[in-house]
């Protein structure tokens, strides 16, 4: 649905999705609730210092072209409007990828091929670098195993972590400031293309399955082939971590976690400045919310066939180095030529409706090469 301003006449443009048309055909279509969104509005265009005065502050915002309604329900309504009953909220939380090594979480790929994406290796042959034997550790940043076999916990990148928080320290607020309960995300919706990916959650020593991933069950697959997953605090899965007991993810808690996960403590490293814990572990300077942890795996179609790569993919030949110089000499190899598919994982916070897209590049290797010379 969209409002179109046509020279004074306000036009309400509404179309039904495929699911809506199916229900209309069956005679059981009935609108019981609706949501509003402002996906097309860029509020950064609001100019409070416009030289022509206050009447022009929102001129560019008001002149933004409005898209007509789409039948694909995943293309619109990514940022839903929400109603707040109190008027003393100055900042709203957002979602960001946590890319700190020290937090034992994800790092986006710095590779020239797919820069700014997470690279998911499509099958067992690709993640074994054609050696026919398991690779104990993938040291390339932002690279995930698409196949279920492998020592996930040993890899440089072992899951995707999405942090919630307020991205500001204005007014004296900090990461030690409590985030209001009604702004904390206690549940998330995860969406991905079911043809390509499945969503798992990373295991942990606390649940007795560290080093492996556990598959999630999707709630449904819509008419566009998009699988939707729902995870929440207290659901027994552990994908969503709430704030610490005192509502602050304090340094002491991080110390315990570092020791529990069996990795060297940052606080034993003289080169790490721990006087500002937020810069070591957190993505936000302001109040902190919850964390979502997940792991994408490739579908059986992607693992066992190149059909989708031929239909919707592309070819690449920039090296993707999986192992660095610290690996055994005979295992320093890279993916040389390959096919790839670019896709997205969409994450939506159920409480605030904040949405973010995480770029994914699925790579299926054709040939391999030693990691000599300059690599991506």
VENNORSUL-V288025 format. One record per residue. N is the residue number from 1. PSI is psi in whole degrees, -180 to 180 (none if undefined). OMEGA is omega in radians with two decimals (none if undefined). BURIAL is 1 if it has 9 or more other C-alpha atoms within 8 Angstrom, else 0. Layout:
n = {N/N}
psi = {PSI/PSI}
omega = {OMEGA/OMEGA}
burial = {BURIAL/BURIAL}
//
This chain:
n = {1/2/3/4/5/6/7/8/9/10/11/12/13/14/15/16/17/18/19/20/21/22/23/24/25/26/27/28/29/30/31/32/33/34/35/36/37/38/39/40/41/42/43/44/45/46/47/48/49/50/51/52/53/54/55/56/57/58/59/60/61/62/63/64/65/66/67/68/69/70/71/72/73/74/75/76/77/78/79/80/81/82/83/84/85/86/87/88/89/90/91/92/93/94/95/96/97/98/99/100/101/102/103/104/105/106/107/108/109/110/111/112/113/114/115/116/117/118/119/120/121/122/123/124/125/126/127/128/129/130/131/132/133/134/135/136/137/138/139/140/141/142/143/144/145/146/147/148/149/150/151/152/153/154/155/156/157/158/159/160/161/162/163/164/165/166/167/168/169/170/171/172/173/174/175/176/177/178/179/180/181/182/183/184/185/186/187/188/189/190/191/192/193/194/195/196/197/198/199/200/201/202/203/204/205/206/207/208/209/210/211/212/213/214/215/216/217/218/219/220/221/222/223/224/225/226/227/228/229/230/231/232/233/234/235/236/237/238/239/240/241/242/243/244/245/246/247/248/249/250/251/252/253/254/255/256/257/258/259/260/261/262/263/264/265/266/267/268/269/270/271/272/273/274/275/276/277/278/279/280/281/282/283/284/285/286/287/288/289/290/291/292/293/294/295/296/297/298/299/300/301/302/303/304/305/306/307/308/309/310/311/312/313/314/315/316/317/318/319/320/321/322/323/324/325/326/327/328/329/330/331/332/333/334/335/336/337/338/339/340/341/342/343/344/345/346/347/348/349/350/351/352/353/354/355/356/357/358/359/360/361/362/363/364/365/366/367/368/369/370/371/372/373/374/375/376}
psi = {145/147/130/121/108/76/52/-27/121/121/129/111/112/134/155/144/174/-42/-38/-40/-36/-43/-36/-40/-32/-9/15/29/124/127/118/-24/164/164/153/149/165/46/-32/-4/129/100/-11/-16/-12/122/98/-2/29/132/-18/-1/178/-27/-16/1/-44/19/-49/-34/-46/-25/4/128/139/129/148/162/144/148/-18/112/-16/-7/-21/177/37/-24/97/143/148/153/125/130/-12/154/21/22/117/-24/144/143/157/178/139/150/135/115/21/126/-39/-22/6/38/-156/155/129/149/137/8/146/-31/114/35/136/17/168/130/122/120/126/-36/178/-39/-41/-44/-14/2/30/10/-13/15/151/140/119/-34/130/115/-7/137/142/13/128/150/124/-28/156/-16/141/155/83/-42/-22/-17/152/-44/116/-4/171/129/126/117/147/142/179/123/58/149/22/150/15/3/155/-178/-12/-8/140/133/131/143/-36/0/-7/134/116/-7/153/148/131/130/140/164/115/-23/-28/-40/156/151/127/169/145/141/171/161/-29/-32/3/19/35/139/-6/173/153/126/142/153/124/148/-38/165/120/-178/-14/8/20/119/139/129/147/124/147/159/139/11/2/-5/-32/10/-29/120/126/-178/160/170/-32/18/12/130/85/165/-40/-38/-38/-38/-45/-40/-41/-44/-38/-37/-3/29/157/141/135/-28/-4/-2/113/-17/-6/124/107/10/-23/85/-30/-33/-21/-44/-29/159/-11/146/-22/-167/145/143/-138/175/135/129/131/169/118/135/151/151/167/-34/-40/-39/-36/0/154/7/-48/-33/-36/-33/-45/4/-174/174/147/156/14/128/139/104/116/-30/138/-171/-11/-9/168/143/-37/-1/8/91/162/159/125/-62/146/168/151/155/130/133/-174/152/124/131/130/128/127/-33/-53/-16/5/137/145/148/131/116/134/135/116/124/127/116/146/-40/164/162/156/149/58/154/-166/135/169/none}
omega = {3.13/3.00/3.10/3.11/-3.07/3.07/3.07/3.10/3.11/-3.09/3.05/-3.11/-3.09/3.08/3.11/3.02/3.10/3.13/3.11/3.13/3.09/3.13/3.09/3.12/3.13/3.12/-3.14/3.13/3.12/3.13/3.13/3.11/3.14/3.10/3.13/3.13/3.13/-3.05/-3.03/-3.06/3.04/-3.05/3.07/3.12/3.12/-3.02/-3.09/3.11/3.13/-3.06/-3.10/3.07/-3.01/-3.13/-3.09/-3.10/-3.07/-3.07/-3.12/3.10/-3.10/-3.12/3.11/3.11/3.14/3.14/3.02/-3.09/3.11/3.06/3.10/-3.04/3.14/-3.10/-3.12/3.05/3.06/3.11/-3.09/3.09/-3.13/-3.14/3.10/-3.09/3.12/-3.02/-3.13/3.13/-3.13/-3.09/3.07/-3.14/3.09/3.07/3.09/3.02/3.07/-3.04/3.13/3.02/-3.04/3.12/3.09/-3.09/-2.96/2.95/3.10/-3.09/3.04/-3.13/3.09/3.04/-3.12/3.12/-3.13/3.09/2.92/3.13/3.11/-3.12/-2.88/-3.00/-3.08/-3.13/-3.13/-3.09/3.03/3.11/3.11/-3.10/-3.14/3.13/-3.09/3.01/-3.01/-3.05/3.02/-3.03/3.08/-3.11/3.07/-3.09/-3.10/3.09/3.10/3.12/-3.05/-3.10/3.06/-3.13/-3.03/-3.04/-3.11/-3.06/3.10/3.08/-3.06/2.98/3.04/3.11/3.09/-3.12/3.03/3.10/3.10/-3.02/-3.13/3.00/3.12/3.06/3.09/3.10/-3.13/3.11/3.08/3.12/-3.10/3.02/3.14/-3.08/-3.07/3.09/-3.13/3.08/3.09/-3.13/-3.13/2.93/3.12/-3.13/3.06/3.12/-3.05/3.10/-2.96/-2.94/2.91/-3.10/3.02/2.98/-3.12/3.08/3.13/3.11/-3.14/-3.13/3.08/3.14/3.12/3.12/3.10/3.04/-3.10/-3.10/3.00/3.05/-3.14/-3.14/3.07/3.06/-3.04/-3.04/3.10/3.13/3.13/3.10/-3.12/-3.14/3.12/3.10/-3.07/3.03/3.07/3.13/3.11/-3.11/3.13/3.14/-3.13/3.08/3.08/3.07/3.10/-3.06/3.12/3.10/3.14/3.05/-3.00/-3.13/-3.13/3.12/3.13/3.10/3.13/-3.10/3.12/3.13/-3.09/-3.10/3.04/3.10/-3.11/-3.13/3.08/-3.05/3.01/-3.10/-3.08/-3.11/-3.12/3.12/-3.11/3.11/3.08/-3.06/-3.12/-3.14/-3.13/-2.99/-2.90/3.07/-3.05/3.03/-3.11/-3.11/-3.03/3.07/-3.07/3.10/3.01/3.11/-3.12/-3.10/3.11/3.03/3.13/3.13/3.11/3.12/-3.13/-3.09/-2.96/-3.08/3.07/-3.04/-3.12/3.09/3.12/-3.07/-3.02/-3.09/3.11/3.10/3.11/3.14/3.03/-3.01/3.01/-3.05/-3.12/-3.10/-3.12/-3.02/3.12/-3.14/3.09/-3.01/-3.09/-3.14/3.12/-3.07/-3.13/2.94/-3.01/3.06/-2.97/2.96/-3.12/3.06/3.07/3.13/-3.11/2.86/-3.12/3.13/-3.14/3.03/-3.05/-3.08/-3.06/-3.09/3.14/-3.05/3.04/3.09/3.13/-3.09/-3.13/3.01/3.13/-3.02/3.04/-3.02/3.00/3.06/-3.13/3.13/3.03/-3.06/3.11/-3.14/-3.09/3.10/-3.07/none}
burial = {1/1/1/1/0/0/0/0/0/0/0/0/1/0/0/0/1/1/1/1/1/0/1/1/0/0/0/0/0/0/0/0/0/0/0/0/1/1/1/0/0/0/0/0/0/1/1/0/0/1/0/0/0/0/0/1/1/1/1/1/1/0/0/0/0/0/0/1/1/1/0/1/0/0/0/0/1/1/1/1/1/0/0/0/0/0/0/0/0/0/0/0/1/1/1/0/1/1/1/1/0/0/1/0/1/1/1/1/1/1/1/0/1/1/1/1/1/1/1/1/1/1/1/1/1/1/1/1/1/1/0/0/0/0/1/0/1/1/1/1/1/1/1/1/1/1/1/0/0/1/1/1/0/1/1/1/1/1/1/1/1/1/1/1/1/1/1/1/1/0/0/0/1/1/1/1/1/1/1/0/0/0/1/1/1/1/1/1/1/1/1/1/1/1/0/1/1/1/1/1/1/1/1/1/1/0/0/0/1/1/1/1/1/0/0/1/0/1/0/0/1/1/0/0/1/1/1/1/1/1/1/1/1/0/0/0/0/0/1/1/1/1/1/1/0/0/0/1/1/1/0/0/1/1/1/0/0/1/1/0/0/0/0/0/1/0/0/0/0/0/0/0/0/0/0/0/1/1/0/1/1/1/1/1/1/1/1/1/1/1/1/1/1/1/1/1/1/1/1/0/1/1/1/0/0/0/0/1/1/0/0/0/1/1/0/1/0/1/1/1/1/1/1/1/0/0/0/0/0/0/0/1/1/1/1/1/1/1/1/1/1/1/1/1/1/1/1/1/1/1/1/0/1/1/1/0/0/1/1/1/1/1/1/1/1/1/1/1/0/0/1/0/0/0/1/1}
//
